[in-house]
Structures are given as structure tokens and as C-alpha cells.
Amino acid sequence: MAFAGVVAVAAASALCLSGCANIGYYWQSASGHLKMMAAARPVVELIGDQDTPERLKERLALSQRIRNFAVSELKLPDNPSYRRYADLHRTAVIWNVVAAPRYSITLKQSCFPITGCVGYRGYFDQQMAREEADRLKADGLEASVYPVPAYSTLGWMNWAGGDPLLNTFINYPEGELARLIFHELAHQVLYAKDDTMFNESFATSVERLGGARWLATQANKAATDEYAQYNERRNQFRALVQGTRKRLEKIYEDSSGDQREALKEATMRDFREQYAKLRAGWPGPATRYRSYDQWVAEANNASFGAQAAYDELVPGFEALFAREGGDWQRFYDAAKRLAALPKEQRHQTLKESGGA
């Protein structure tokens, strides 16, 4: 179950190439990002190239309609991002490592000169990500590695061609492709330093609201039906994850010792049993749900903590959009005013407005 929308710790923080600890991490970040940028070609050039497969041409053309819609209808930035395409010849652009204590879902923070503190570290090399997770586990933390199909450089790389479309997501269902592009562009509108949950929840609200508008006004019935089935399963899974996460939080807050461990084990066992029942009702081949299966099999505090960043404050942002009359620019301006508040205050405001 991959997450999109990760901010570019892997690229932006790589600007610190001297005077920083862990130079190897910054080097792999910088070199990985530069290789990706070098592989990118303009979409218009690829569409006009007779050697480009027809299927890819169709997807690239769709991506540009989505990109134009993002500007004209959602008031998202009009810049070079997602006007080029790169085939990385792998299934993820980066692999994120997250970690949390045994009895908490609060993620271990990594701090960088430009992006501030975030609850993950991104690696262009999957093996390096797994080695980092192993080190964290050796320190007594629960760690998780998950693939990321896209990330944002917050607009800082637009001078060099912007964030490219990638093979890791170009073949997503139409509704999901639209949502991903909207999510990544949303990071270029607003970024609050040291607040992953605020940033990802904001981008998720933009992708949901924008995706719904795309499907309602631009997509045909086949694309709409395909997305409805896809989204129904995702919402079912997210509801299960969110419910389990809240149970774990209460256990860690209210219990201790052997009782806490026993309750945690029982909750995780129940989570996997509920997923098995849910999964049994999903149509189609089992391979379709491989990412969900893997997420559940490897789920731990770090996994639940990472998921929280993407949905915890979304109801508050969606309520804010409604209060601003569905006007995108007013919504962005209001979100920026929230970002100017102290972290605890902005979170509390959103939770109260979202009914949490």
C-alpha cells in the first residue's frame, strides 16, 4: 500500500552536501534525484516520437489534460512540473523508512536543513532503505519500509524542468492518476516546516476534492466506475486501519507492562482477522491486492504512524473548503493562515472543525 505525496527530503535536503552529518545519505539523495531528472524527456516530444508506444502516448496525453485542469479549475501552480516523463525501470521512485517506539505510533523524526523535521527518510536504493530499517530495529524501534510512487520538490526544481511524470504511476487508473498529480502540486502551494501531518493532510484533501471534480466533469462512465470500485476498497481499508490505530493509541495511553503487551497483540491479531474478512469480499484476482496484503503482514506502530500523516487532519481541511464556498484560492489562502499558527494550534483548529 504505497503512499504518494512525500515531500522531497530525498532531493531538497540533499542541497546540504557539506558540513552535515551522514554524508552518504545526502549523496544518495542528490545522485538519485539527478539521475531521475536526467532521464526525463518533454511529454510533447515523446507523444510526437514514432517509437513511443501508443499506450504510453495515450497516458501522457491524459496526464496533460489533467495537468491543465489542475491549473484552470483547481488553481494549482502553472509551472514545468509534470510536463516531462521519465522511465526509471523500477516500481518505486524511492523507498521510505519510518520508525516508532514499541508502545507508541509517534514516528521518529529526521531533521534536515531545508525541509525541517519529518517522520521518514527516503532512499532511492531499496537495499539501503532496508539496511536503515534493520539498524532502527536493532535500536529497539519498530520500523517499516514502503515504496513511494512520487514525491514533490515543493517547486524548488522548476528551474530545472520540475518534477516529472514517472513510470511508477503513469498507468494508474484515470481517477487515481488525477489525484496523485493534484496531491503533488498541492505541496507546491503550501508547506509548513516540521509538520508532516499538516502537509500531507492538506495535499490529501486537495487530491480528494480535486479528484472528485475531475471525475464528475471530465471522465467517462468507464473511468468513473473503475475509480468507484478502486476507491471503495481503499476507503474500507483506511477505515479499518484508522480504527486499529485509535485502539492502539488508547492502549498505549491507558495501560502498561504485561497488560499493554497482551492488549497490543490482541489488537494486531484482530486487525489481521478483520482484514482477511474484508479481503474475502473483494472481487478479482488475488494479485490485485498484493500491496494491501504486504502492508497488513508487516504492519506495526511505524506503519500506523505513517498512515496517520495522510488522513488525520483531512476532515478539517475538507470542512474548511466548504466554509470557503468551494473556492480554491480562498481555501488555499485560509490554509496558509492556518500554517502561520503554532503547530499545536493549527492541528487543534482542524480537528475541531473536522469533528474529531
Order of alpha helices (4+ residues) and beta strands (2+ residues): beta-alpha-beta-alpha-alpha-beta-beta-beta-beta-beta-alpha-beta-beta-beta-alpha-alpha-alpha-alpha-alpha-alpha-alpha-alpha-alpha
